[in-house]
Amino acid sequence: MEDKQTEENMKNNTPDETTGVSIEGHIKIFDPNTKEVLVDKRNAIHYENFSNSLAQAMSNKNLGQVYSMTFGNGGSSVDATGVITYLPPNTVGKNADLYNATYTKVVDDTSASNTDPSRNKLTVLHTSGKVYTDILVSCLLDYGEPSGQEAFDNSTNLDGEYVFDELGLKSWQGSTTDLDLITHVIFHPVQKSLNRQIQIDYTVRIQTLTNLSST
């Protein structure tokens, strides 16, 4: 009788822990010298890959951390009249990727493959008492990169290799050839050329949600 009462008391004293986690991202692409903002928008999350990466990182498996930012030129098309058609972000399937990746920068500032960890890095931003934490992914495309870019940002060829219209973050899964796409964003074409730097500030917010209805 006592055991049943104790069990009932525990049930009655159990707090409602029905919670969830929200993940959202936002990118700002700009010229760090002129401060001209080229892209300012939210991204799409690949929830399967992100959840797997988050669990790996929380389990101290040396996997799952944000490793690189990948750029591509396959996210949109421009017709003869200048109308831009955008493809949907790729957020389904374990092997999802950019439509046409053309350049990658390592942003994990603890990796030996990161050639400039002071400007390509991950910063954790948290305010005490808040139920969210931001990961600020900073990436700088310097004047001389990528190799083979055009001299000036006046190209009429919007299908150029370094006229970017998509980018994504990828998480480490054991090697440079084994990375998972965890975010993807499509935007209007932006040319990277020798005459300018381009800075990307990519914020990923992880927020706990409380008082959710149980399912």
NORCOR-V751819 format. One record per residue. RES is the residue in three letters. SS is DSSP state (h for helix, s for strand, l for the rest). PSI is psi in degrees with one decimal (* if undefined). D_CENTER is the distance of its C-alpha to the mean C-alpha in whole Angstrom. Layout:
RES,SS,PSI,D_CENTER ; RES,SS,PSI,D_CENTER
This chain:
MET,l,-41.5,55 ; GLU,h,-40.2,54 ; ASP,h,-41.3,51 ; LYS,h,-37.7,50 ; GLN,h,-40.5,50 ; THR,h,-43.3,48 ; GLU,h,-40.6,45 ; GLU,h,-39.4,46 ; ASN,h,-39.4,45 ; MET,h,-40.3,42 ; LYS,h,-43.1,41 ; ASN,h,-28.1,42 ; ASN,h,0.2,40 ; THR,l,122.4,37 ; PRO,l,156.7,34 ; ASP,l,105.3,32 ; GLU,l,30.6,29 ; THR,l,104.1,27 ; THR,l,174.8,24 ; GLY,s,176.8,20 ; VAL,s,130.6,17 ; SER,s,135.8,14 ; ILE,s,127.3,11 ; GLU,s,155.8,9 ; GLY,s,158.2,7 ; HIS,s,137.4,8 ; ILE,s,146.0,8 ; LYS,s,118.4,12 ; ILE,s,125.8,13 ; PHE,s,164.1,16 ; ASP,l,115.3,19 ; PRO,l,-13.8,20 ; ASN,l,-48.0,24 ; THR,l,-15.0,25 ; LYS,l,10.9,22 ; GLU,l,125.5,22 ; VAL,s,123.6,18 ; LEU,s,-36.9,17 ; VAL,s,137.3,14 ; ASP,s,96.6,14 ; LYS,s,168.6,12 ; ARG,s,160.5,10 ; ASN,l,177.6,8 ; ALA,s,146.9,8 ; ILE,s,135.6,8 ; HIS,l,95.0,9 ; TYR,h,-36.1,12 ; GLU,h,-52.9,14 ; ASN,h,-36.2,12 ; PHE,h,-43.1,10 ; SER,h,-39.9,13 ; ASN,h,-43.2,15 ; SER,h,-39.4,12 ; LEU,h,-42.4,13 ; ALA,h,-40.2,17 ; GLN,h,-44.5,17 ; ALA,h,-41.7,16 ; MET,h,-23.5,18 ; SER,l,5.9,21 ; ASN,l,46.7,21 ; LYS,l,6.6,21 ; ASN,l,30.6,19 ; LEU,l,162.9,16 ; GLY,l,-12.8,13 ; GLN,l,152.4,11 ; VAL,s,127.0,8 ; TYR,s,-44.1,10 ; SER,s,161.2,9 ; MET,s,124.3,7 ; THR,s,136.7,9 ; PHE,s,149.2,11 ; GLY,s,173.7,14 ; ASN,l,24.0,17 ; GLY,l,13.9,17 ; GLY,l,-10.2,16 ; SER,s,167.8,19 ; SER,s,149.6,22 ; VAL,s,125.1,25 ; ASP,l,-178.9,29 ; ALA,l,-23.2,32 ; THR,l,-0.9,32 ; GLY,l,5.8,28 ; VAL,l,129.1,27 ; ILE,s,130.0,23 ; THR,s,126.5,22 ; TYR,s,136.3,19 ; LEU,l,156.5,18 ; PRO,l,149.3,16 ; PRO,l,148.9,12 ; ASN,l,107.1,12 ; THR,l,16.0,12 ; VAL,l,135.8,15 ; GLY,l,132.8,17 ; LYS,l,-34.5,16 ; ASN,l,20.3,16 ; ALA,l,149.8,14 ; ASP,l,177.7,12 ; LEU,l,159.9,12 ; TYR,l,-41.3,16 ; ASN,l,87.8,17 ; ALA,s,133.7,15 ; THR,s,-14.4,17 ; TYR,s,144.9,15 ; THR,s,138.0,13 ; LYS,s,134.7,12 ; VAL,s,125.3,12 ; VAL,l,-3.2,11 ; ASP,l,107.3,12 ; ASP,l,0.1,15 ; THR,l,-3.7,18 ; SER,l,139.2,18 ; ALA,l,-16.8,21 ; SER,l,-8.5,19 ; ASN,l,113.6,17 ; THR,l,-12.2,20 ; ASP,l,69.8,19 ; PRO,l,-12.5,17 ; SER,l,-21.4,19 ; ARG,l,-11.4,17 ; ASN,l,101.3,14 ; LYS,s,169.6,13 ; LEU,s,131.6,11 ; THR,s,127.7,13 ; VAL,s,125.4,14 ; LEU,s,119.1,15 ; HIS,s,138.5,18 ; THR,l,126.6,21 ; SER,l,133.4,24 ; GLY,l,-14.7,25 ; LYS,l,152.4,22 ; VAL,l,21.4,20 ; TYR,s,155.4,17 ; THR,s,137.2,15 ; ASP,s,143.4,12 ; ILE,s,114.4,9 ; LEU,s,114.6,9 ; VAL,s,113.4,8 ; SER,s,132.3,11 ; CYS,s,129.4,11 ; LEU,s,123.9,15 ; LEU,s,106.4,16 ; ASP,l,174.2,20 ; TYR,l,-44.4,23 ; GLY,l,7.9,24 ; GLU,l,145.5,21 ; PRO,l,158.4,20 ; SER,l,133.3,23 ; GLY,l,3.1,25 ; GLN,l,162.3,24 ; GLU,l,161.5,26 ; ALA,l,-36.9,28 ; PHE,l,154.4,28 ; ASP,l,52.7,25 ; ASN,l,26.4,28 ; SER,l,139.6,27 ; THR,l,-5.2,29 ; ASN,l,97.2,27 ; LEU,l,2.3,24 ; ASP,l,10.4,23 ; GLY,l,153.8,23 ; GLU,l,-34.2,21 ; TYR,l,28.4,19 ; VAL,s,93.5,19 ; PHE,s,140.4,15 ; ASP,s,13.5,15 ; GLU,s,149.8,11 ; LEU,s,161.2,8 ; GLY,s,155.9,5 ; LEU,s,143.7,4 ; LYS,s,145.3,7 ; SER,s,151.7,9 ; TRP,s,128.4,13 ; GLN,s,20.5,15 ; GLY,s,-23.5,18 ; SER,s,168.3,18 ; THR,l,-13.1,17 ; THR,l,3.6,18 ; ASP,s,81.1,17 ; LEU,s,144.7,13 ; ASP,s,132.3,11 ; LEU,s,121.6,8 ; ILE,l,-18.4,6 ; THR,s,157.2,4 ; HIS,s,135.2,7 ; VAL,s,138.3,8 ; ILE,s,138.4,12 ; PHE,s,173.1,14 ; HIS,s,151.7,17 ; PRO,s,134.4,18 ; VAL,s,121.5,18 ; GLN,s,133.0,20 ; LYS,l,124.9,19 ; SER,l,170.5,23 ; LEU,l,-24.8,25 ; ASN,l,2.1,26 ; ARG,l,153.7,23 ; GLN,l,156.0,20 ; ILE,s,128.1,17 ; GLN,s,136.0,14 ; ILE,s,121.9,11 ; ASP,s,111.8,10 ; TYR,s,111.0,6 ; THR,s,125.3,7 ; VAL,s,119.4,7 ; ARG,s,126.9,10 ; ILE,s,118.2,12 ; GLN,s,134.1,15 ; THR,s,139.9,19 ; LEU,s,132.9,21 ; THR,l,168.1,25 ; ASN,l,36.6,28 ; LEU,l,152.9,26 ; SER,l,137.1,29 ; SER,l,149.9,29 ; THR,l,*,29
